[in-house]
Each structure stands twice: as structure tokens, then as C-alpha cells.
Amino acid sequence: MPIARLSIMQGRSEEEIAELIDAVTEAIHQSLHAPRANIRVLVDEVPRSHWGISGKTALELGQT
């Protein structure tokens, strides 16, 4: 059972996350020929204040 775990910054809509899950599932299905029913995708949303880029937080840098 393939499991993909993704970390993304908070701020995306439920619809965007659902589209991401579908696209990752399809990519795994196509590349590994795994049945879609066996694929799991976990999305962890990280606050921008907890996402570091070059020694600064994404919040400090205005990243989205």
C-alpha cells in the first residue's frame, strides 16, 4: 500500500487540497501501477510561522 505524505503551508482551500490528493493518487497509480483503492495520501498543513526558509519564517518573508 503506497503512502504519500505531503507537507504544505497553510492557506489553501479544501478544494485545492482535494485536487492535490487526487493528482498525487493518480501519479502513484500511473507510476507504480498500484490500485487507486490501495493508495493513501496524507497532507500536513504547516503554519507559515513554522516554515523556515533561509533562516526566516515564511510568514516573515511574506511567502504563500
PDBQT receptor file of N, H, CA, C and O in Angstrom, charges set to zero:
ATOM      1  N   MET A   1       0.843  -1.170   0.000  1.00  0.00    +0.000 N 
ATOM      2  CA  MET A   1       0.000   0.000   0.000  1.00  0.00    +0.000 C 
ATOM      3  C   MET A   1       0.896   1.244   0.000  1.00  0.00    +0.000 C 
ATOM      4  O   MET A   1       1.528   1.543   1.014  1.00  0.00    +0.000 OA
ATOM      5  N   PRO A   2       0.960   1.968  -1.114  1.00  0.00    +0.000 N 
ATOM      6  CA  PRO A   2       1.750   3.203  -1.161  1.00  0.00    +0.000 C 
ATOM      7  C   PRO A   2       1.120   4.290  -0.290  1.00  0.00    +0.000 C 
ATOM      8  O   PRO A   2      -0.094   4.492  -0.296  1.00  0.00    +0.000 OA
ATOM      9  N   ILE A   3       1.971   4.975   0.448  1.00  0.00    +0.000 N 
ATOM     10  H   ILE A   3       2.958   4.811   0.453  1.00  0.00    +0.000 HD
ATOM     11  CA  ILE A   3       1.533   6.100   1.272  1.00  0.00    +0.000 C 
ATOM     12  C   ILE A   3       2.409   7.299   0.920  1.00  0.00    +0.000 C 
ATOM     13  O   ILE A   3       3.636   7.219   0.982  1.00  0.00    +0.000 OA
ATOM     14  N   ALA A   4       1.777   8.405   0.550  1.00  0.00    +0.000 N 
ATOM     15  H   ALA A   4       0.781   8.470   0.499  1.00  0.00    +0.000 HD
ATOM     16  CA  ALA A   4       2.493   9.649   0.266  1.00  0.00    +0.000 C 
ATOM     17  C   ALA A   4       2.141  10.638   1.364  1.00  0.00    +0.000 C 
ATOM     18  O   ALA A   4       0.967  10.847   1.669  1.00  0.00    +0.000 OA
ATOM     19  N   ARG A   5       3.149  11.238   1.949  1.00  0.00    +0.000 N 
ATOM     20  H   ARG A   5       4.103  11.068   1.702  1.00  0.00    +0.000 HD
ATOM     21  CA  ARG A   5       2.927  12.255   2.979  1.00  0.00    +0.000 C 
ATOM     22  C   ARG A   5       3.485  13.575   2.469  1.00  0.00    +0.000 C 
ATOM     23  O   ARG A   5       4.666  13.674   2.139  1.00  0.00    +0.000 OA
ATOM     24  N   LEU A   6       2.629  14.583   2.407  1.00  0.00    +0.000 N 
ATOM     25  H   LEU A   6       1.669  14.502   2.675  1.00  0.00    +0.000 HD
ATOM     26  CA  LEU A   6       2.991  15.887   1.868  1.00  0.00    +0.000 C 
ATOM     27  C   LEU A   6       2.882  16.944   2.952  1.00  0.00    +0.000 C 
ATOM     28  O   LEU A   6       1.921  16.958   3.723  1.00  0.00    +0.000 OA
ATOM     29  N   SER A   7       3.850  17.813   3.009  1.00  0.00    +0.000 N 
ATOM     30  H   SER A   7       4.630  17.801   2.383  1.00  0.00    +0.000 HD
ATOM     31  CA  SER A   7       3.791  18.968   3.905  1.00  0.00    +0.000 C 
ATOM     32  C   SER A   7       3.645  20.213   3.043  1.00  0.00    +0.000 C 
ATOM     33  O   SER A   7       4.453  20.466   2.150  1.00  0.00    +0.000 OA
ATOM     34  N   ILE A   8       2.599  20.988   3.326  1.00  0.00    +0.000 N 
ATOM     35  H   ILE A   8       1.942  20.783   4.052  1.00  0.00    +0.000 HD
ATOM     36  CA  ILE A   8       2.363  22.222   2.590  1.00  0.00    +0.000 C 
ATOM     37  C   ILE A   8       2.059  23.332   3.593  1.00  0.00    +0.000 C 
ATOM     38  O   ILE A   8       1.622  23.068   4.713  1.00  0.00    +0.000 OA
ATOM     39  N   MET A   9       2.293  24.570   3.178  1.00  0.00    +0.000 N 
ATOM     40  H   MET A   9       2.647  24.785   2.268  1.00  0.00    +0.000 HD
ATOM     41  CA  MET A   9       1.943  25.693   4.036  1.00  0.00    +0.000 C 
ATOM     42  C   MET A   9       0.431  25.852   4.095  1.00  0.00    +0.000 C 
ATOM     43  O   MET A   9      -0.268  25.628   3.107  1.00  0.00    +0.000 OA
ATOM     44  N   GLN A  10      -0.059  26.235   5.247  1.00  0.00    +0.000 N 
ATOM     45  H   GLN A  10       0.509  26.417   6.050  1.00  0.00    +0.000 HD
ATOM     46  CA  GLN A  10      -1.489  26.501   5.398  1.00  0.00    +0.000 C 
ATOM     47  C   GLN A  10      -1.919  27.608   4.459  1.00  0.00    +0.000 C 
ATOM     48  O   GLN A  10      -1.120  28.455   4.058  1.00  0.00    +0.000 OA
ATOM     49  N   GLY A  11      -3.198  27.584   4.115  1.00  0.00    +0.000 N 
ATOM     50  H   GLY A  11      -3.847  26.896   4.440  1.00  0.00    +0.000 HD
ATOM     51  CA  GLY A  11      -3.748  28.679   3.327  1.00  0.00    +0.000 C 
ATOM     52  C   GLY A  11      -4.449  28.244   2.056  1.00  0.00    +0.000 C 
ATOM     53  O   GLY A  11      -5.008  29.072   1.338  1.00  0.00    +0.000 OA
ATOM     54  N   ARG A  12      -4.426  26.965   1.777  1.00  0.00    +0.000 N 
ATOM     55  H   ARG A  12      -3.972  26.291   2.360  1.00  0.00    +0.000 HD
ATOM     56  CA  ARG A  12      -5.110  26.501   0.570  1.00  0.00    +0.000 C 
ATOM     57  C   ARG A  12      -6.515  26.044   0.912  1.00  0.00    +0.000 C 
ATOM     58  O   ARG A  12      -6.790  25.625   2.037  1.00  0.00    +0.000 OA
ATOM     59  N   SER A  13      -7.392  26.129  -0.059  1.00  0.00    +0.000 N 
ATOM     60  H   SER A  13      -7.169  26.469  -0.972  1.00  0.00    +0.000 HD
ATOM     61  CA  SER A  13      -8.788  25.752   0.163  1.00  0.00    +0.000 C 
ATOM     62  C   SER A  13      -8.925  24.236   0.223  1.00  0.00    +0.000 C 
ATOM     63  O   SER A  13      -8.050  23.498  -0.228  1.00  0.00    +0.000 OA
ATOM     64  N   GLU A  14     -10.032  23.793   0.785  1.00  0.00    +0.000 N 
ATOM     65  H   GLU A  14     -10.743  24.393   1.151  1.00  0.00    +0.000 HD
ATOM     66  CA  GLU A  14     -10.325  22.355   0.838  1.00  0.00    +0.000 C 
ATOM     67  C   GLU A  14     -10.364  21.775  -0.579  1.00  0.00    +0.000 C 
ATOM     68  O   GLU A  14      -9.931  20.646  -0.807  1.00  0.00    +0.000 OA
ATOM     69  N   GLU A  15     -10.889  22.561  -1.531  1.00  0.00    +0.000 N 
ATOM     70  H   GLU A  15     -11.241  23.478  -1.346  1.00  0.00    +0.000 HD
ATOM     71  CA  GLU A  15     -10.958  22.110  -2.927  1.00  0.00    +0.000 C 
ATOM     72  C   GLU A  15      -9.553  21.915  -3.508  1.00  0.00    +0.000 C 
ATOM     73  O   GLU A  15      -9.301  20.926  -4.196  1.00  0.00    +0.000 OA
ATOM     74  N   GLU A  16      -8.650  22.840  -3.239  1.00  0.00    +0.000 N 
ATOM     75  H   GLU A  16      -8.854  23.644  -2.681  1.00  0.00    +0.000 HD
ATOM     76  CA  GLU A  16      -7.278  22.711  -3.740  1.00  0.00    +0.000 C 
ATOM     77  C   GLU A  16      -6.581  21.490  -3.140  1.00  0.00    +0.000 C 
ATOM     78  O   GLU A  16      -5.847  20.785  -3.833  1.00  0.00    +0.000 OA
ATOM     79  N   ILE A  17      -6.812  21.244  -1.857  1.00  0.00    +0.000 N 
ATOM     80  H   ILE A  17      -7.407  21.817  -1.294  1.00  0.00    +0.000 HD
ATOM     81  CA  ILE A  17      -6.203  20.077  -1.223  1.00  0.00    +0.000 C 
ATOM     82  C   ILE A  17      -6.781  18.794  -1.804  1.00  0.00    +0.000 C 
ATOM     83  O   ILE A  17      -6.047  17.831  -2.028  1.00  0.00    +0.000 OA
ATOM     84  N   ALA A  18      -8.081  18.769  -2.048  1.00  0.00    +0.000 N 
ATOM     85  H   ALA A  18      -8.678  19.550  -1.866  1.00  0.00    +0.000 HD
ATOM     86  CA  ALA A  18      -8.712  17.591  -2.663  1.00  0.00    +0.000 C 
ATOM     87  C   ALA A  18      -8.138  17.337  -4.053  1.00  0.00    +0.000 C 
ATOM     88  O   ALA A  18      -7.897  16.188  -4.423  1.00  0.00    +0.000 OA
ATOM     89  N   GLU A  19      -7.915  18.407  -4.829  1.00  0.00    +0.000 N 
ATOM     90  H   GLU A  19      -8.111  19.341  -4.528  1.00  0.00    +0.000 HD
ATOM     91  CA  GLU A  19      -7.314  18.265  -6.163  1.00  0.00    +0.000 C 
ATOM     92  C   GLU A  19      -5.890  17.731  -6.065  1.00  0.00    +0.000 C 
ATOM     93  O   GLU A  19      -5.478  16.903  -6.878  1.00  0.00    +0.000 OA
ATOM     94  N   LEU A  20      -5.139  18.203  -5.072  1.00  0.00    +0.000 N 
ATOM     95  H   LEU A  20      -5.473  18.876  -4.412  1.00  0.00    +0.000 HD
ATOM     96  CA  LEU A  20      -3.779  17.718  -4.852  1.00  0.00    +0.000 C 
ATOM     97  C   LEU A  20      -3.789  16.230  -4.529  1.00  0.00    +0.000 C 
ATOM     98  O   LEU A  20      -3.013  15.464  -5.100  1.00  0.00    +0.000 OA
ATOM     99  N   ILE A  21      -4.658  15.821  -3.622  1.00  0.00    +0.000 N 
ATOM    100  H   ILE A  21      -5.289  16.443  -3.158  1.00  0.00    +0.000 HD
ATOM    101  CA  ILE A  21      -4.755  14.415  -3.251  1.00  0.00    +0.000 C 
ATOM    102  C   ILE A  21      -5.086  13.562  -4.472  1.00  0.00    +0.000 C 
ATOM    103  O   ILE A  21      -4.497  12.497  -4.658  1.00  0.00    +0.000 OA
ATOM    104  N   ASP A  22      -6.007  14.009  -5.293  1.00  0.00    +0.000 N 
ATOM    105  H   ASP A  22      -6.486  14.874  -5.143  1.00  0.00    +0.000 HD
ATOM    106  CA  ASP A  22      -6.371  13.263  -6.496  1.00  0.00    +0.000 C 
ATOM    107  C   ASP A  22      -5.199  13.170  -7.463  1.00  0.00    +0.000 C 
ATOM    108  O   ASP A  22      -4.940  12.103  -8.021  1.00  0.00    +0.000 OA
ATOM    109  N   ALA A  23      -4.486  14.278  -7.668  1.00  0.00    +0.000 N 
ATOM    110  H   ALA A  23      -4.696  15.145  -7.215  1.00  0.00    +0.000 HD
ATOM    111  CA  ALA A  23      -3.363  14.282  -8.610  1.00  0.00    +0.000 C 
ATOM    112  C   ALA A  23      -2.222  13.388  -8.130  1.00  0.00    +0.000 C 
ATOM    113  O   ALA A  23      -1.618  12.674  -8.930  1.00  0.00    +0.000 OA
ATOM    114  N   VAL A  24      -1.924  13.419  -6.838  1.00  0.00    +0.000 N 
ATOM    115  H   VAL A  24      -2.415  13.999  -6.188  1.00  0.00    +0.000 HD
ATOM    116  CA  VAL A  24      -0.861  12.570  -6.293  1.00  0.00    +0.000 C 
ATOM    117  C   VAL A  24      -1.271  11.098  -6.376  1.00  0.00    +0.000 C 
ATOM    118  O   VAL A  24      -0.459  10.238  -6.718  1.00  0.00    +0.000 OA
ATOM    119  N   THR A  25      -2.510  10.824  -6.067  1.00  0.00    +0.000 N 
ATOM    120  H   THR A  25      -3.169  11.522  -5.789  1.00  0.00    +0.000 HD
ATOM    121  CA  THR A  25      -3.015   9.453  -6.187  1.00  0.00    +0.000 C 
ATOM    122  C   THR A  25      -2.864   8.953  -7.615  1.00  0.00    +0.000 C 
ATOM    123  O   THR A  25      -2.413   7.829  -7.836  1.00  0.00    +0.000 OA
ATOM    124  N   GLU A  26      -3.234   9.770  -8.574  1.00  0.00    +0.000 N 
ATOM    125  H   GLU A  26      -3.601  10.683  -8.394  1.00  0.00    +0.000 HD
ATOM    126  CA  GLU A  26      -3.131   9.375  -9.983  1.00  0.00    +0.000 C 
ATOM    127  C   GLU A  26      -1.673   9.165 -10.384  1.00  0.00    +0.000 C 
ATOM    128  O   GLU A  26      -1.366   8.222 -11.113  1.00  0.00    +0.000 OA
ATOM    129  N   ALA A  27      -0.780  10.022  -9.924  1.00  0.00    +0.000 N 
ATOM    130  H   ALA A  27      -1.030  10.789  -9.333  1.00  0.00    +0.000 HD
ATOM    131  CA  ALA A  27       0.646   9.880 -10.255  1.00  0.00    +0.000 C 
ATOM    132  C   ALA A  27       1.205   8.569  -9.703  1.00  0.00    +0.000 C 
ATOM    133  O   ALA A  27       1.956   7.875 -10.389  1.00  0.00    +0.000 OA
ATOM    134  N   ILE A  28       0.846   8.237  -8.487  1.00  0.00    +0.000 N 
ATOM    135  H   ILE A  28       0.236   8.801  -7.930  1.00  0.00    +0.000 HD
ATOM    136  CA  ILE A  28       1.303   6.972  -7.898  1.00  0.00    +0.000 C 
ATOM    137  C   ILE A  28       0.698   5.797  -8.651  1.00  0.00    +0.000 C 
ATOM    138  O   ILE A  28       1.385   4.819  -8.948  1.00  0.00    +0.000 OA
ATOM    139  N   HIS A  29      -0.572   5.895  -8.953  1.00  0.00    +0.000 N 
ATOM    140  H   HIS A  29      -1.131   6.689  -8.712  1.00  0.00    +0.000 HD
ATOM    141  CA  HIS A  29      -1.255   4.837  -9.708  1.00  0.00    +0.000 C 
ATOM    142  C   HIS A  29      -0.564   4.599 -11.053  1.00  0.00    +0.000 C 
ATOM    143  O   HIS A  29      -0.316   3.455 -11.436  1.00  0.00    +0.000 OA
ATOM    144  N   GLN A  30      -0.258   5.685 -11.765  1.00  0.00    +0.000 N 
ATOM    145  H   GLN A  30      -0.459   6.613 -11.454  1.00  0.00    +0.000 HD
ATOM    146  CA  GLN A  30       0.368   5.565 -13.088  1.00  0.00    +0.000 C 
ATOM    147  C   GLN A  30       1.807   5.053 -12.997  1.00  0.00    +0.000 C 
ATOM    148  O   GLN A  30       2.219   4.222 -13.806  1.00  0.00    +0.000 OA
ATOM    149  N   SER A  31       2.558   5.532 -12.038  1.00  0.00    +0.000 N 
ATOM    150  H   SER A  31       2.224   6.207 -11.380  1.00  0.00    +0.000 HD
ATOM    151  CA  SER A  31       3.980   5.175 -11.980  1.00  0.00    +0.000 C 
ATOM    152  C   SER A  31       4.239   3.814 -11.351  1.00  0.00    +0.000 C 
ATOM    153  O   SER A  31       5.174   3.119 -11.748  1.00  0.00    +0.000 OA
ATOM    154  N   LEU A  32       3.428   3.426 -10.382  1.00  0.00    +0.000 N 
ATOM    155  H   LEU A  32       2.668   3.991 -10.059  1.00  0.00    +0.000 HD
ATOM    156  CA  LEU A  32       3.643   2.148  -9.697  1.00  0.00    +0.000 C 
ATOM    157  C   LEU A  32       2.632   1.072 -10.075  1.00  0.00    +0.000 C 
ATOM    158  O   LEU A  32       2.759  -0.084  -9.671  1.00  0.00    +0.000 OA
ATOM    159  N   HIS A  33       1.628   1.467 -10.852  1.00  0.00    +0.000 N 
ATOM    160  H   HIS A  33       1.526   2.406 -11.179  1.00  0.00    +0.000 HD
ATOM    161  CA  HIS A  33       0.543   0.549 -11.240  1.00  0.00    +0.000 C 
ATOM    162  C   HIS A  33      -0.171  -0.006 -10.018  1.00  0.00    +0.000 C 
ATOM    163  O   HIS A  33      -0.685  -1.125 -10.041  1.00  0.00    +0.000 OA
ATOM    164  N   ALA A  34      -0.199   0.784  -8.952  1.00  0.00    +0.000 N 
ATOM    165  H   ALA A  34       0.219   1.692  -8.934  1.00  0.00    +0.000 HD
ATOM    166  CA  ALA A  34      -0.903   0.391  -7.735  1.00  0.00    +0.000 C 
ATOM    167  C   ALA A  34      -2.387   0.692  -7.897  1.00  0.00    +0.000 C 
ATOM    168  O   ALA A  34      -2.753   1.710  -8.484  1.00  0.00    +0.000 OA
ATOM    169  N   PRO A  35      -3.232  -0.174  -7.388  1.00  0.00    +0.000 N 
ATOM    170  CA  PRO A  35      -4.670   0.123  -7.432  1.00  0.00    +0.000 C 
ATOM    171  C   PRO A  35      -4.959   1.405  -6.647  1.00  0.00    +0.000 C 
ATOM    172  O   PRO A  35      -4.440   1.603  -5.548  1.00  0.00    +0.000 OA
ATOM    173  N   ARG A  36      -5.789   2.264  -7.222  1.00  0.00    +0.000 N 
ATOM    174  H   ARG A  36      -6.210   2.103  -8.115  1.00  0.00    +0.000 HD
ATOM    175  CA  ARG A  36      -6.127   3.531  -6.554  1.00  0.00    +0.000 C 
ATOM    176  C   ARG A  36      -6.676   3.286  -5.149  1.00  0.00    +0.000 C 
ATOM    177  O   ARG A  36      -6.428   4.077  -4.238  1.00  0.00    +0.000 OA
ATOM    178  N   ALA A  37      -7.413   2.204  -4.974  1.00  0.00    +0.000 N 
ATOM    179  H   ALA A  37      -7.614   1.562  -5.714  1.00  0.00    +0.000 HD
ATOM    180  CA  ALA A  37      -8.016   1.900  -3.672  1.00  0.00    +0.000 C 
ATOM    181  C   ALA A  37      -6.974   1.616  -2.596  1.00  0.00    +0.000 C 
ATOM    182  O   ALA A  37      -7.281   1.691  -1.406  1.00  0.00    +0.000 OA
ATOM    183  N   ASN A  38      -5.764   1.296  -2.992  1.00  0.00    +0.000 N 
ATOM    184  H   ASN A  38      -5.515   1.236  -3.958  1.00  0.00    +0.000 HD
ATOM    185  CA  ASN A  38      -4.701   0.977  -2.030  1.00  0.00    +0.000 C 
ATOM    186  C   ASN A  38      -3.793   2.158  -1.718  1.00  0.00    +0.000 C 
ATOM    187  O   ASN A  38      -2.898   2.037  -0.883  1.00  0.00    +0.000 OA
ATOM    188  N   ILE A  39      -4.004   3.288  -2.368  1.00  0.00    +0.000 N 
ATOM    189  H   ILE A  39      -4.732   3.386  -3.046  1.00  0.00    +0.000 HD
ATOM    190  CA  ILE A  39      -3.110   4.447  -2.220  1.00  0.00    +0.000 C 
ATOM    191  C   ILE A  39      -3.653   5.376  -1.145  1.00  0.00    +0.000 C 
ATOM    192  O   ILE A  39      -4.844   5.685  -1.103  1.00  0.00    +0.000 OA
ATOM    193  N   ARG A  40      -2.743   5.814  -0.274  1.00  0.00    +0.000 N 
ATOM    194  H   ARG A  40      -1.776   5.563  -0.307  1.00  0.00    +0.000 HD
ATOM    195  CA  ARG A  40      -3.095   6.763   0.775  1.00  0.00    +0.000 C 
ATOM    196  C   ARG A  40      -2.255   8.027   0.600  1.00  0.00    +0.000 C 
ATOM    197  O   ARG A  40      -1.057   7.954   0.329  1.00  0.00    +0.000 OA
ATOM    198  N   VAL A  41      -2.891   9.177   0.756  1.00  0.00    +0.000 N 
ATOM    199  H   VAL A  41      -3.865   9.236   0.976  1.00  0.00    +0.000 HD
ATOM    200  CA  VAL A  41      -2.192  10.454   0.679  1.00  0.00    +0.000 C 
ATOM    201  C   VAL A  41      -2.530  11.238   1.943  1.00  0.00    +0.000 C 
ATOM    202  O   VAL A  41      -3.698  11.475   2.250  1.00  0.00    +0.000 OA
ATOM    203  N   LEU A  42      -1.485  11.636   2.671  1.00  0.00    +0.000 N 
ATOM    204  H   LEU A  42      -0.536  11.443   2.422  1.00  0.00    +0.000 HD
ATOM    205  CA  LEU A  42      -1.657  12.411   3.891  1.00  0.00    +0.000 C 
ATOM    206  C   LEU A  42      -1.112  13.814   3.651  1.00  0.00    +0.000 C 
ATOM    207  O   LEU A  42       0.012  13.975   3.174  1.00  0.00    +0.000 OA
ATOM    208  N   VAL A  43      -1.897  14.817   3.977  1.00  0.00    +0.000 N 
ATOM    209  H   VAL A  43      -2.810  14.687   4.364  1.00  0.00    +0.000 HD
ATOM    210  CA  VAL A  43      -1.480  16.205   3.780  1.00  0.00    +0.000 C 
ATOM    211  C   VAL A  43      -1.373  16.876   5.136  1.00  0.00    +0.000 C 
ATOM    212  O   VAL A  43      -2.357  16.993   5.866  1.00  0.00    +0.000 OA
ATOM    213  N   ASP A  44      -0.171  17.312   5.463  1.00  0.00    +0.000 N 
ATOM    214  H   ASP A  44       0.629  17.217   4.870  1.00  0.00    +0.000 HD
ATOM    215  CA  ASP A  44       0.072  18.060   6.690  1.00  0.00    +0.000 C 
ATOM    216  C   ASP A  44       0.172  19.531   6.333  1.00  0.00    +0.000 C 
ATOM    217  O   ASP A  44       1.007  19.923   5.518  1.00  0.00    +0.000 OA
ATOM    218  N   GLU A  45      -0.683  20.350   6.947  1.00  0.00    +0.000 N 
ATOM    219  H   GLU A  45      -1.361  20.032   7.610  1.00  0.00    +0.000 HD
ATOM    220  CA  GLU A  45      -0.619  21.786   6.734  1.00  0.00    +0.000 C 
ATOM    221  C   GLU A  45       0.209  22.411   7.850  1.00  0.00    +0.000 C 
ATOM    222  O   GLU A  45      -0.070  22.213   9.032  1.00  0.00    +0.000 OA
ATOM    223  N   VAL A  46       1.224  23.161   7.460  1.00  0.00    +0.000 N 
ATOM    224  H   VAL A  46       1.451  23.322   6.499  1.00  0.00    +0.000 HD
ATOM    225  CA  VAL A  46       2.150  23.773   8.399  1.00  0.00    +0.000 C 
ATOM    226  C   VAL A  46       1.915  25.286   8.404  1.00  0.00    +0.000 C 
ATOM    227  O   VAL A  46       1.879  25.907   7.342  1.00  0.00    +0.000 OA
ATOM    228  N   PRO A  47       1.757  25.882   9.586  1.00  0.00    +0.000 N 
ATOM    229  CA  PRO A  47       1.610  27.342   9.627  1.00  0.00    +0.000 C 
ATOM    230  C   PRO A  47       2.841  28.017   9.037  1.00  0.00    +0.000 C 
ATOM    231  O   PRO A  47       3.958  27.526   9.196  1.00  0.00    +0.000 OA
ATOM    232  N   ARG A  48       2.639  29.137   8.360  1.00  0.00    +0.000 N 
ATOM    233  H   ARG A  48       1.731  29.537   8.231  1.00  0.00    +0.000 HD
ATOM    234  CA  ARG A  48       3.759  29.862   7.758  1.00  0.00    +0.000 C 
ATOM    235  C   ARG A  48       4.792  30.279   8.810  1.00  0.00    +0.000 C 
ATOM    236  O   ARG A  48       5.975  30.435   8.505  1.00  0.00    +0.000 OA
ATOM    237  N   SER A  49       4.331  30.455  10.041  1.00  0.00    +0.000 N 
ATOM    238  H   SER A  49       3.370  30.329  10.288  1.00  0.00    +0.000 HD
ATOM    239  CA  SER A  49       5.249  30.829  11.119  1.00  0.00    +0.000 C 
ATOM    240  C   SER A  49       6.144  29.659  11.547  1.00  0.00    +0.000 C 
ATOM    241  O   SER A  49       7.100  29.853  12.299  1.00  0.00    +0.000 OA
ATOM    242  N   HIS A  50       5.839  28.452  11.072  1.00  0.00    +0.000 N 
ATOM    243  H   HIS A  50       5.062  28.295  10.462  1.00  0.00    +0.000 HD
ATOM    244  CA  HIS A  50       6.625  27.257  11.406  1.00  0.00    +0.000 C 
ATOM    245  C   HIS A  50       7.376  26.715  10.198  1.00  0.00    +0.000 C 
ATOM    246  O   HIS A  50       7.935  25.620  10.268  1.00  0.00    +0.000 OA
ATOM    247  N   TRP A  51       7.403  27.446   9.104  1.00  0.00    +0.000 N 
ATOM    248  H   TRP A  51       6.948  28.335   9.047  1.00  0.00    +0.000 HD
ATOM    249  CA  TRP A  51       8.047  27.008   7.857  1.00  0.00    +0.000 C 
ATOM    250  C   TRP A  51       9.266  27.898   7.637  1.00  0.00    +0.000 C 
ATOM    251  O   TRP A  51       9.125  29.092   7.373  1.00  0.00    +0.000 OA
ATOM    252  N   GLY A  52      10.459  27.322   7.744  1.00  0.00    +0.000 N 
ATOM    253  H   GLY A  52      10.573  26.351   7.959  1.00  0.00    +0.000 HD
ATOM    254  CA  GLY A  52      11.671  28.111   7.627  1.00  0.00    +0.000 C 
ATOM    255  C   GLY A  52      12.249  28.127   6.221  1.00  0.00    +0.000 C 
ATOM    256  O   GLY A  52      12.296  27.102   5.542  1.00  0.00    +0.000 OA
ATOM    257  N   ILE A  53      12.685  29.294   5.801  1.00  0.00    +0.000 N 
ATOM    258  H   ILE A  53      12.647  30.127   6.353  1.00  0.00    +0.000 HD
ATOM    259  CA  ILE A  53      13.330  29.489   4.503  1.00  0.00    +0.000 C 
ATOM    260  C   ILE A  53      14.528  30.402   4.731  1.00  0.00    +0.000 C 
ATOM    261  O   ILE A  53      14.365  31.569   5.088  1.00  0.00    +0.000 OA
ATOM    262  N   SER A  54      15.705  29.884   4.530  1.00  0.00    +0.000 N 
ATOM    263  H   SER A  54      15.837  28.936   4.240  1.00  0.00    +0.000 HD
ATOM    264  CA  SER A  54      16.936  30.691   4.666  1.00  0.00    +0.000 C 
ATOM    265  C   SER A  54      17.040  31.411   6.009  1.00  0.00    +0.000 C 
ATOM    266  O   SER A  54      17.467  32.564   6.070  1.00  0.00    +0.000 OA
ATOM    267  N   GLY A  55      16.652  30.731   7.074  1.00  0.00    +0.000 N 
ATOM    268  H   GLY A  55      16.305  29.795   7.025  1.00  0.00    +0.000 HD
ATOM    269  CA  GLY A  55      16.781  31.303   8.404  1.00  0.00    +0.000 C 
ATOM    270  C   GLY A  55      15.653  32.210   8.831  1.00  0.00    +0.000 C 
ATOM    271  O   GLY A  55      15.695  32.766   9.928  1.00  0.00    +0.000 OA
ATOM    272  N   LYS A  56      14.649  32.374   8.000  1.00  0.00    +0.000 N 
ATOM    273  H   LYS A  56      14.615  31.922   7.109  1.00  0.00    +0.000 HD
ATOM    274  CA  LYS A  56      13.481  33.203   8.316  1.00  0.00    +0.000 C 
ATOM    275  C   LYS A  56      12.243  32.347   8.179  1.00  0.00    +0.000 C 
ATOM    276  O   LYS A  56      12.259  31.314   7.508  1.00  0.00    +0.000 OA
ATOM    277  N   THR A  57      11.167  32.780   8.818  1.00  0.00    +0.000 N 
ATOM    278  H   THR A  57      11.154  33.618   9.363  1.00  0.00    +0.000 HD
ATOM    279  CA  THR A  57       9.895  32.067   8.625  1.00  0.00    +0.000 C 
ATOM    280  C   THR A  57       9.248  32.548   7.332  1.00  0.00    +0.000 C 
ATOM    281  O   THR A  57       9.495  33.661   6.868  1.00  0.00    +0.000 OA
ATOM    282  N   ALA A  58       8.423  31.689   6.768  1.00  0.00    +0.000 N 
ATOM    283  H   ALA A  58       8.223  30.785   7.145  1.00  0.00    +0.000 HD
ATOM    284  CA  ALA A  58       7.693  32.078   5.565  1.00  0.00    +0.000 C 
ATOM    285  C   ALA A  58       6.785  33.272   5.850  1.00  0.00    +0.000 C 
ATOM    286  O   ALA A  58       6.545  34.106   4.976  1.00  0.00    +0.000 OA
ATOM    287  N   LEU A  59       6.291  33.342   7.067  1.00  0.00    +0.000 N 
ATOM    288  H   LEU A  59       6.485  32.665   7.776  1.00  0.00    +0.000 HD
ATOM    289  CA  LEU A  59       5.454  34.477   7.458  1.00  0.00    +0.000 C 
ATOM    290  C   LEU A  59       6.251  35.776   7.396  1.00  0.00    +0.000 C 
ATOM    291  O   LEU A  59       5.770  36.781   6.873  1.00  0.00    +0.000 OA
ATOM    292  N   GLU A  60       7.484  35.751   7.936  1.00  0.00    +0.000 N 
ATOM    293  H   GLU A  60       7.874  34.935   8.361  1.00  0.00    +0.000 HD
ATOM    294  CA  GLU A  60       8.345  36.938   7.893  1.00  0.00    +0.000 C 
ATOM    295  C   GLU A  60       8.652  37.353   6.464  1.00  0.00    +0.000 C 
ATOM    296  O   GLU A  60       8.754  38.540   6.154  1.00  0.00    +0.000 OA
ATOM    297  N   LEU A  61       8.798  36.358   5.600  1.00  0.00    +0.000 N 
ATOM    298  H   LEU A  61       8.715  35.394   5.852  1.00  0.00    +0.000 HD
ATOM    299  CA  LEU A  61       9.161  36.629   4.212  1.00  0.00    +0.000 C 
ATOM    300  C   LEU A  61       7.959  36.915   3.320  1.00  0.00    +0.000 C 
ATOM    301  O   LEU A  61       8.118  37.247   2.145  1.00  0.00    +0.000 OA
ATOM    302  N   GLY A  62       6.766  36.788   3.874  1.00  0.00    +0.000 N 
ATOM    303  H   GLY A  62       6.637  36.519   4.828  1.00  0.00    +0.000 HD
ATOM    304  CA  GLY A  62       5.555  37.033   3.089  1.00  0.00    +0.000 C 
ATOM    305  C   GLY A  62       5.271  35.947   2.068  1.00  0.00    +0.000 C 
ATOM    306  O   GLY A  62       4.599  36.197   1.067  1.00  0.00    +0.000 OA
ATOM    307  N   GLN A  63       5.776  34.743   2.310  1.00  0.00    +0.000 N 
ATOM    308  H   GLN A  63       6.322  34.541   3.123  1.00  0.00    +0.000 HD
ATOM    309  CA  GLN A  63       5.576  33.624   1.390  1.00  0.00    +0.000 C 
ATOM    310  C   GLN A  63       4.179  33.054   1.522  1.00  0.00    +0.000 C 
ATOM    311  O   GLN A  63       3.591  33.054   2.604  1.00  0.00    +0.000 OA
ATOM    312  N   THR A  64       3.657  32.570   0.410  1.00  0.00    +0.000 N 
ATOM    313  H   THR A  64       4.135  32.570  -0.469  1.00  0.00    +0.000 HD
ATOM    314  CA  THR A  64       2.360  31.903   0.417  1.00  0.00    +0.000 C 
ATOM    315  C   THR A  64       2.509  30.499  -0.120  1.00  0.00    +0.000 C 
ATOM    316  O   THR A  64       1.528  29.761  -0.200  1.00  0.00    +0.000 OA
TER     317      THR A  64
